[in-house]
Amino acid sequence: MSWLLSAFADEAGDTTEQQIQALKRAGLHAIDPRNVERCNISQLPLDVATKAAAQLAAAKIKVHMFGSPLGKIDIADDFKIDVDKLDHLAKLKDVFSCNAVRIFSYYNKAQKPLDQWQKASLDRLSRLRDQAGRLGLVLYHENERHIFGDRGPQVEEIAAKLRDGKTFKMIFDFDNYNQSGDDVWANWLRQRDTVDAFHLKDSDRQNHHVPVGEGAGRVADILKDALARQWQGTLSLEPHLTHSSAVMATGPSGQANQKLADLPPAESFHVAATAALKVLKQVGAKIS
C-alpha cells in the first residue's frame, strides 16, 4: 500500500516551470494547482490551462486536485460566484485529467446565529455537491479557520450530512485545527473513519507555521495511526512557511516562519518538502 503525495507548488514559484522544478527537486510527481501563472485555477483561461497541462504532462507530473477557493466567500455573498467557478473547473477537468476539487464552507461576517450559519452553509454545500455530480467532479471539504467547518463538531456535521464517498469527501488539515485551538488528536479520533485526504501543514502553539512534524499538529502520531488502520487516501503538502504571493492570495491564518523569512519561495518550499518526506519515512509510509 502506498499513499500519493502531492503539493501546492505555487508556494515555490509563480510559473508552471518553476513549480515543476520545485517538485522534481523534491522528488514529487503530483501537484494541486491553485495559482497557475499568477491566476487562480477557478478562473484560469483555457489557453493558459492547455499550455500548463502540456508542460506538466511532459514533466510526468500528475494533477491531483484543483486547489480552488470555493466556499471562501460569505453566506451573504451571491452563491452564483461559486456556481460559476465550479462550472469553469468542469471545463478544466479534461484539460488536466483531474476531477477533484478542494472546497470550504463559508464565512459568517455578520455573525448570524450558529444555526443560521449552519443551515446556509450546508444548503450551499449540498447544492455544490449536486452540481459536481452533474459535472463529473468530486468535492473535497477542508477544515479552515473562521468558516463554518472550522472546529471539529462543525466538520463532523458536514461529514454526517454530505459525505458520500463519491461526490463529496473530507480533507483533514492538521494546522488549521491547531490554529483554531482544537485538540488535533481528539479530532482525528472522532473523524478518522470519514477522512479521505490530508493536508500536510503544521504550526506551533504560537501559531507560527513550521515544517511538518515540528509543530503541535500531532502529524506523525496521526499518520502512524492512519497507516496502522490501513487508511486509504491522498496527501497534499501545503507548507505556508513563508507568506509568498500564492499564500497571501489565500488570506492565510497564522504567521510565517521568521527563521525562514529571508529564503526565496523555492527554498522554503524545499525545506517543507524535505520535512514532510522525513516524517512519512519515519512512520513507515510508502509514497508514490
PyMOL commands that set and color helices and strands:
alter all, ss='L'
color gray80, all
select helices_A, chain A and resi 9-11+16-26+41-43+46-58+80-96+114-135+152-162+174-180+184-191+219-228+245-248+258-260+265-283
alter helices_A, ss='H'
color red, helices_A
select strands_A, chain A and resi 4-7+30-31+35-36+39-40+62-63+100-103+138-142+168-173+197-200+202-203+209-210+234-237
alter strands_A, ss='S'
color yellow, strands_A
deselect
rebuild
show_as cartoon
